[in-house]
Amino acid sequence: MDSESASNRKSDDFADKAQDLSAAPSPNPSQAFSAAAGANPRVEVSAQTIARMMGIASSTDLQLLEGRLDLLASRVSTLMMKVDKVLAGLGALASAGDIGRLETQVASMKSILREAVESIGAAQEAPKSGDRDNVEAQSRKLKEGIRSSTDSQ
């Protein structure tokens, strides 16, 4: 019951205030403004507040932004140095042309060794048969092959 009587009292108070407002004569707008101005004195706003409301950056904001840009620039330069080191390392690796030349040299070495083995086999057989001229011709051929392979490099 107490809650019902309290709610009834609140609704009665609200109805009384509404009647008082409707019965009061409405003042003209200029009187209402001057009354409000007299009740609330004019508030002064600093230039910094106005600048912040306009979105203009302050000197501390600019210093903070400058610091962040310096940090970003140093990180980018560090990254560029690392990229340069990686590119220098990749440049030192063998290219396809280098590998092709190496394969050619290995093939020429194989053929020289094959000829040497054949000439050694022939040299071992030659003294038995007494054919020294054949051995000398083969040794000259082997020496010329070695010279030609070293000259082509």
C-alpha positions as semicolon CSV with decimal commas, in nm:
position;residue;x (nm);y (nm);z (nm)
1;M;0,000;0,000;0,000
2;D;0,284;0,231;0,070
3;S;0,415;0,193;-0,282
4;E;0,072;0,270;-0,429
5;S;0,029;0,583;-0,221
6;A;0,381;0,700;-0,309
7;S;0,316;0,656;-0,680
8;N;-0,018;0,838;-0,648
9;R;0,152;1,129;-0,475
10;K;0,415;1,153;-0,751
11;S;0,153;1,157;-1,023
12;D;-0,047;1,424;-0,833
13;D;0,266;1,641;-0,796
14;F;0,338;1,607;-1,166
15;A;-0,021;1,705;-1,257
16;D;-0,003;2,011;-1,027
17;K;0,321;2,130;-1,187
18;A;0,178;2,085;-1,535
19;Q;-0,124;2,299;-1,442
20;D;0,101;2,568;-1,296
21;L;0,304;2,585;-1,617
22;S;-0,002;2,604;-1,840
23;A;-0,155;2,876;-1,628
24;A;0,159;3,093;-1,627
25;P;0,183;3,349;-1,904
26;S;0,455;3,270;-2,160
27;P;0,730;3,532;-2,166
28;N;0,849;3,669;-2,498
29;P;1,177;3,521;-2,634
30;S;1,390;3,830;-2,568
31;Q;1,291;3,833;-2,202
32;A;1,367;3,461;-2,175
33;F;1,714;3,511;-2,326
34;S;1,799;3,803;-2,100
35;A;1,678;3,610;-1,797
36;A;1,891;3,312;-1,895
37;A;2,192;3,537;-1,954
38;G;2,150;3,699;-1,618
39;A;2,123;3,363;-1,446
40;N;2,423;3,209;-1,628
41;P;2,714;3,446;-1,681
42;R;2,908;3,415;-2,006
43;V;3,175;3,142;-1,995
44;E;3,514;3,220;-2,146
45;V;3,671;2,952;-2,363
46;S;4,046;2,938;-2,424
47;A;4,195;2,949;-2,770
48;Q;4,347;2,605;-2,713
49;T;4,002;2,458;-2,650
50;I;3,866;2,619;-2,966
51;A;4,164;2,490;-3,165
52;R;4,110;2,137;-3,031
53;M;3,739;2,153;-3,120
54;M;3,835;2,261;-3,472
55;G;4,075;1,967;-3,501
56;I;4,391;2,176;-3,526
57;A;4,699;1,998;-3,392
58;S;4,890;2,152;-3,104
59;S;5,268;2,174;-3,076
60;T;5,279;1,866;-2,849
61;D;5,074;1,672;-3,104
62;L;5,316;1,777;-3,377
63;Q;5,617;1,677;-3,164
64;L;5,461;1,338;-3,099
65;L;5,391;1,293;-3,470
66;E;5,747;1,400;-3,556
67;G;5,887;1,145;-3,310
68;R;5,678;0,869;-3,461
69;L;5,789;0,965;-3,812
70;D;6,155;0,961;-3,703
71;L;6,106;0,615;-3,553
72;L;5,941;0,493;-3,873
73;A;6,223;0,639;-4,085
74;S;6,488;0,466;-3,873
75;R;6,305;0,133;-3,901
76;V;6,276;0,171;-4,278
77;S;6,648;0,253;-4,310
78;T;6,735;-0,053;-4,098
79;L;6,517;-0,267;-4,319
80;M;6,679;-0,124;-4,633
81;M;7,026;-0,209;-4,495
82;K;6,915;-0,567;-4,432
83;V;6,771;-0,593;-4,784
84;D;7,100;-0,462;-4,927
85;K;7,293;-0,728;-4,734
86;V;7,063;-1,002;-4,864
87;L;7,096;-0,875;-5,222
88;A;7,475;-0,867;-5,188
89;G;7,467;-1,227;-5,063
90;L;7,246;-1,333;-5,352
91;G;7,479;-1,158;-5,596
92;A;7,771;-1,368;-5,471
93;L;7,589;-1,694;-5,551
94;A;7,671;-1,873;-5,873
95;S;7,452;-1,791;-6,169
96;A;7,338;-2,023;-6,446
97;G;7,624;-1,908;-6,670
98;D;7,878;-1,986;-6,398
99;I;7,733;-2,334;-6,351
100;G;7,738;-2,395;-6,728
101;R;8,106;-2,298;-6,747
102;L;8,182;-2,524;-6,451
103;E;8,005;-2,818;-6,621
104;T;8,210;-2,755;-6,938
105;Q;8,534;-2,754;-6,740
106;V;8,442;-3,077;-6,559
107;A;8,358;-3,244;-6,892
108;S;8,691;-3,134;-7,038
109;M;8,875;-3,266;-6,730
110;K;8,695;-3,600;-6,771
111;S;8,802;-3,626;-7,133
112;I;9,164;-3,536;-7,044
113;L;9,168;-3,801;-6,771
114;R;9,017;-4,058;-7,009
115;E;9,286;-3,981;-7,268
116;A;9,555;-4,000;-6,997
117;V;9,435;-4,341;-6,885
118;E;9,427;-4,462;-7,244
119;S;9,777;-4,327;-7,310
120;I;9,910;-4,485;-6,991
121;G;9,760;-4,816;-7,101
122;A;9,913;-4,770;-7,445
123;A;10,249;-4,671;-7,290
124;Q;10,254;-4,987;-7,084
125;E;10,185;-5,195;-7,395
126;A;10,425;-4,999;-7,619
127;P;10,756;-5,092;-7,451
128;K;10,654;-5,453;-7,475
129;S;10,605;-5,418;-7,848
130;G;10,887;-5,165;-7,888
131;D;10,670;-4,883;-8,034
132;R;10,824;-4,577;-7,870
133;D;10,716;-4,335;-8,144
134;N;10,350;-4,412;-8,076
135;V;10,396;-4,338;-7,704
136;E;10,567;-4,005;-7,775
137;A;10,288;-3,906;-8,015
138;Q;10,027;-3,986;-7,756
139;S;10,211;-3,793;-7,484
140;R;10,238;-3,489;-7,717
141;K;9,866;-3,518;-7,790
142;L;9,793;-3,532;-7,416
143;K;10,008;-3,224;-7,347
144;E;9,837;-3,033;-7,628
145;G;9,496;-3,130;-7,489
146;I;9,593;-3,002;-7,146
147;R;9,725;-2,675;-7,292
148;S;9,413;-2,622;-7,503
149;S;9,183;-2,682;-7,208
150;T;9,373;-2,436;-6,989
151;D;9,384;-2,177;-7,268
152;S;9,005;-2,193;-7,321
153;Q;8,940;-2,109;-6,957
